[in-house]
Amino acid sequence: MVVMAVTDRALGSKGISAFVVERGTPGMTPGQKEDKLGMRASDTSEVLFDNCRIPADQMIGVEGQGFVNTMEVLDSGRIGIAALAVGLAQGAYEAAVSYARERKAFGRTISSFQAIQFKLADAATRVEAARLLTYRAAYLRQQGRRTTLESSMAKLYASEVAVRVADECVQIHGGYGFVKDYPAEKYFRDVKLTTIGEGTSEIQRLVIARQLLSR
Ligand SMILES: Cc1cc2nc3c(=O)[nH]c(=O)nc-3n(C[C@H](O)[C@H](O)[C@H](O)COP(=O)(O)OP(=O)(O)OC[C@H]3O[C@@H](n4cnc5c(N)ncnc54)[C@H](O)[C@@H]3O)c2cc1C
């Protein structure tokens, strides 16, 4: 795994370096597996370090560049989270459409109620906008451009849209949105990670504002 360590306390963010640490290295032990709200098919665990000595040749790149390099990696990683959010939002939207077509209330399918139609229209429009922001960031990144602004915009928007669409998906399912017979509750739980991982929505807003104001 890649581990960031402070190699010079006096230098702040310029005193952080990245290391490859192999499983089984003395002093490195797995901690407890987290009991998560969602994304439960992928394990997340604490890792504990106690007197763990890493040879200098396992350092990645130049000493003190770990933080700067991580920020660059996040420019790509955030596009990945945006894509994950778009996929989850699309899945939740499709589950909502399918249920709205099937469920009858007051003698009609609920998809014939304008209240439900408006939810679906908003969801589809937002997912499409999130997808386009994500494609744009990915396209620019593929051209070798620095995409700090575009990656954060895509990640912020797509993740918040996904949380909203998953919420409406549960709502459209009514009581079945709250139980495990349908996928709505799983989308609702899984999607929340996207507004947190690789930097929270608040941090994305900070990054976006800094980028805009530095121009
Ligand atoms: C399932 C899972 C997997 C993860 N996998 C990895 C991984 O593989 N590698 C890795 O490095 N990390 C991983 N993380 C960590 C993840 O990136 C962090 O949890 C996330 O970036 C938020 O950081 P934090 O938990 O320290 O929150 P905090 O920084 O404690 O934030 C708490 C709250 O305060 C707000 N806040 C903090 N600072 C500011 C500020 N300056 N201005 C305004 N608001 C602020 C935040 O937005 C948030 O609402 C994982 C987390 C989870 C849940």
The ligand as an SDF file (V2000), in Angstrom:
LIG
                    3D

 53 58  0  0  0  0  0  0  0  0999 V2000
  -15.1970    3.9150    2.9940 C   0  0  0  0  0  0  0  0  0  0  0  0
  -14.0440    4.8570    3.0380 C   0  0  0  0  0  0  0  0  0  0  0  0
  -12.9010    4.5620    2.3360 C   0  0  0  0  0  0  0  0  0  0  0  0
  -11.8080    5.4380    2.3760 C   0  0  0  0  0  0  0  0  0  0  0  0
  -10.6850    5.0960    1.6950 N   0  0  0  0  0  0  0  0  0  0  0  0
   -9.6010    5.8890    1.7620 C   0  0  0  0  0  0  0  0  0  0  0  0
   -8.3980    5.5340    1.1190 C   0  0  0  0  0  0  0  0  0  0  0  0
   -8.3270    4.5140    0.4580 O   0  0  0  0  0  0  0  0  0  0  0  0
   -7.3400    6.3580    1.2380 N   0  0  0  0  0  0  0  0  0  0  0  0
   -7.4000    7.5120    1.9510 C   0  0  0  0  0  0  0  0  0  0  0  0
   -6.4150    8.2480    2.0300 O   0  0  0  0  0  0  0  0  0  0  0  0
   -8.5350    7.8900    2.5710 N   0  0  0  0  0  0  0  0  0  0  0  0
   -9.6380    7.1000    2.5140 C   0  0  0  0  0  0  0  0  0  0  0  0
  -10.7930    7.4680    3.1560 N   0  0  0  0  0  0  0  0  0  0  0  0
  -10.7860    8.7120    3.9450 C   0  0  0  0  0  0  0  0  0  0  0  0
  -11.5900    9.8190    3.2730 C   0  0  0  0  0  0  0  0  0  0  0  0
  -10.8940   10.3380    2.1630 O   0  0  0  0  0  0  0  0  0  0  0  0
  -11.8560   10.8970    4.3390 C   0  0  0  0  0  0  0  0  0  0  0  0
  -12.7430   10.3300    5.3010 O   0  0  0  0  0  0  0  0  0  0  0  0
  -12.4790   12.1420    3.7410 C   0  0  0  0  0  0  0  0  0  0  0  0
  -11.5740   12.8080    2.8950 O   0  0  0  0  0  0  0  0  0  0  0  0
  -12.9160   13.1480    4.8320 C   0  0  0  0  0  0  0  0  0  0  0  0
  -11.8930   13.3820    5.7250 O   0  0  0  0  0  0  0  0  0  0  0  0
  -12.1220   13.1920    7.2960 P   0  0  0  0  0  0  0  0  0  0  0  0
  -12.8170   11.8750    7.4970 O   0  0  0  0  0  0  0  0  0  0  0  0
  -10.8250   13.4080    7.9520 O   0  0  0  0  0  0  0  0  0  0  0  0
  -13.1690   14.3080    7.6440 O   0  0  0  0  0  0  0  0  0  0  0  0
  -12.8700   15.6710    8.4400 P   0  0  0  0  0  0  0  0  0  0  0  0
  -11.7460   16.3940    7.7640 O   0  0  0  0  0  0  0  0  0  0  0  0
  -12.7680   15.3530    9.8850 O   0  0  0  0  0  0  0  0  0  0  0  0
  -14.2160   16.4490    8.1370 O   0  0  0  0  0  0  0  0  0  0  0  0
  -15.3450   16.4360    9.0090 C   0  0  0  0  0  0  0  0  0  0  0  0
  -16.3200   17.4990    8.4930 C   0  0  0  0  0  0  0  0  0  0  0  0
  -15.6980   18.7980    8.5740 O   0  0  0  0  0  0  0  0  0  0  0  0
  -15.6960   19.4030    7.3020 C   0  0  0  0  0  0  0  0  0  0  0  0
  -14.4540   20.1730    7.1200 N   0  0  0  0  0  0  0  0  0  0  0  0
  -13.1840   19.7620    7.3720 C   0  0  0  0  0  0  0  0  0  0  0  0
  -12.3070   20.7230    7.0510 N   0  0  0  0  0  0  0  0  0  0  0  0
  -13.0320   21.7630    6.5790 C   0  0  0  0  0  0  0  0  0  0  0  0
  -12.7120   23.0600    6.0870 C   0  0  0  0  0  0  0  0  0  0  0  0
  -11.4540   23.4700    5.9860 N   0  0  0  0  0  0  0  0  0  0  0  0
  -13.7230   23.8720    5.7010 N   0  0  0  0  0  0  0  0  0  0  0  0
  -15.0140   23.4460    5.7860 C   0  0  0  0  0  0  0  0  0  0  0  0
  -15.3840   22.2330    6.2380 N   0  0  0  0  0  0  0  0  0  0  0  0
  -14.4160   21.4060    6.6230 C   0  0  0  0  0  0  0  0  0  0  0  0
  -15.7680   18.2510    6.3120 C   0  0  0  0  0  0  0  0  0  0  0  0
  -16.2670   18.6860    5.0540 O   0  0  0  0  0  0  0  0  0  0  0  0
  -16.7110   17.3100    7.0230 C   0  0  0  0  0  0  0  0  0  0  0  0
  -18.0400   17.7320    6.8240 O   0  0  0  0  0  0  0  0  0  0  0  0
  -11.8890    6.6260    3.1120 C   0  0  0  0  0  0  0  0  0  0  0  0
  -13.0690    6.9380    3.8060 C   0  0  0  0  0  0  0  0  0  0  0  0
  -14.1440    6.0700    3.7730 C   0  0  0  0  0  0  0  0  0  0  0  0
  -15.4060    6.4360    4.5240 C   0  0  0  0  0  0  0  0  0  0  0  0
  1  2  1  0
  2  3  1  0
  2 52  2  0
  3  4  2  0
  4  5  1  0
  4 50  1  0
  5  6  2  0
  6  7  1  0
  6 13  1  0
  7  8  2  0
  7  9  1  0
  9 10  1  0
 10 11  2  0
 10 12  1  0
 12 13  2  0
 13 14  1  0
 14 15  1  0
 14 50  1  0
 15 16  1  0
 16 17  1  0
 16 18  1  0
 18 19  1  0
 18 20  1  0
 20 21  1  0
 20 22  1  0
 22 23  1  0
 23 24  1  0
 24 25  2  0
 24 26  1  0
 24 27  1  0
 27 28  1  0
 28 29  2  0
 28 30  1  0
 28 31  1  0
 31 32  1  0
 32 33  1  0
 33 34  1  0
 33 48  1  0
 34 35  1  0
 35 36  1  0
 35 46  1  0
 36 37  1  0
 36 45  1  0
 37 38  2  0
 38 39  1  0
 39 40  1  0
 39 45  2  0
 40 41  1  0
 40 42  2  0
 42 43  1  0
 43 44  2  0
 44 45  1  0
 46 47  1  0
 46 48  1  0
 48 49  1  0
 50 51  2  0
 51 52  1  0
 52 53  1  0
M  END
$$$$
